[in-house]
């Protein structure tokens, strides 16, 4: 993430108001229109397909340990995927 100097984009009056609350520190100003995670990439779809495959393989008898090794995830992560997928089904 790159930083923009406040002086470059904000009026002096706004900077003076902000300085009353946060002088000399970095602050983060979030977007007004927050986008849902994965909405601008294929990540959300990729992980949904991957997690569905993990659940299907587990239903077919593959162990949590084997799935963790195959997908390079911790056993705890595999269990979380299985639990969350069951909840959303």
C-alpha positions in Angstrom: 0.0 0.0 0.0 1.4 3.4 -0.9 0.8 6.6 1.1 -0.5 9.9 -0.1 0.4 13.1 1.7 -2.7 14.7 3.2 -1.5 18.1 1.8 -1.9 16.7 -1.7 -5.5 15.8 -1.5 -7.2 17.5 1.6 -8.0 21.1 2.2 -6.0 22.8 4.9 -9.1 23.1 7.1 -9.7 19.4 7.0 -6.1 18.6 7.9 -6.3 20.9 10.9 -9.4 19.1 12.2 -7.8 15.7 11.7 -4.7 17.0 13.5 -6.8 17.6 16.6 -7.4 13.8 16.8 -4.3 12.2 15.2 -1.3 14.5 14.8 1.9 13.0 13.2 0.6 9.4 12.9 -0.5 7.3 10.0 -4.2 6.7 9.7 -6.2 4.5 7.4 -9.4 5.9 5.7 -11.6 3.1 4.5 -13.4 3.1 1.2 -17.0 4.3 1.2 -18.2 1.5 -1.0 -16.6 -1.6 0.6 -16.4 -4.4 -1.9 -16.9 -8.0 -0.9 -13.8 -10.1 -0.5 -12.9 -11.8 -3.8 -15.3 -9.8 -5.9 -12.6 -8.4 -8.1 -10.7 -11.6 -8.6 -11.4 -15.3 -9.1 -10.2 -16.1 -5.6 -13.6 -16.6 -4.1 -14.6 -19.1 -6.8 -11.2 -20.8 -6.7 -11.5 -21.5 -2.9 -15.2 -22.5 -3.2 -14.3 -25.2 -5.8 -11.2 -26.3 -3.8 -13.2 -26.6 -0.6 -16.0 -28.5 -2.3 -13.3 -31.0 -3.6 -11.9 -31.3 -0.1 -15.3 -32.1 1.3 -16.1 -34.6 -1.4 -12.8 -36.4 -1.0 -13.4 -36.5 2.8 -16.9 -38.0 2.2 -15.2 -40.6 0.1 -13.0 -41.6 3.0 -9.8 -39.6 2.6 -8.4 -38.6 6.0 -7.9 -35.1 7.3 -4.2 -35.8 7.5 -4.0 -36.9 3.8 -6.1 -33.9 2.7 -3.8 -31.5 4.7 -0.8 -33.0 3.0 -2.3 -33.0 -0.5 -3.5 -29.3 -0.3 -0.5 -28.1 1.8 -2.8 -27.0 4.6 -2.8 -27.7 8.3 -5.2 -30.3 9.7 -6.9 -27.5 11.6 -7.6 -25.7 8.3 -9.0 -28.8 6.8 -11.3 -29.3 9.8 -12.4 -25.7 9.6 -13.2 -26.1 5.8 -15.2 -29.3 6.5 -17.1 -27.6 9.4 -17.9 -24.4 7.5 -19.0 -26.3 4.4 -21.4 -28.4 6.5 -22.9 -25.3 8.0 -23.5 -23.6 4.6 -25.0 -26.7 3.1 
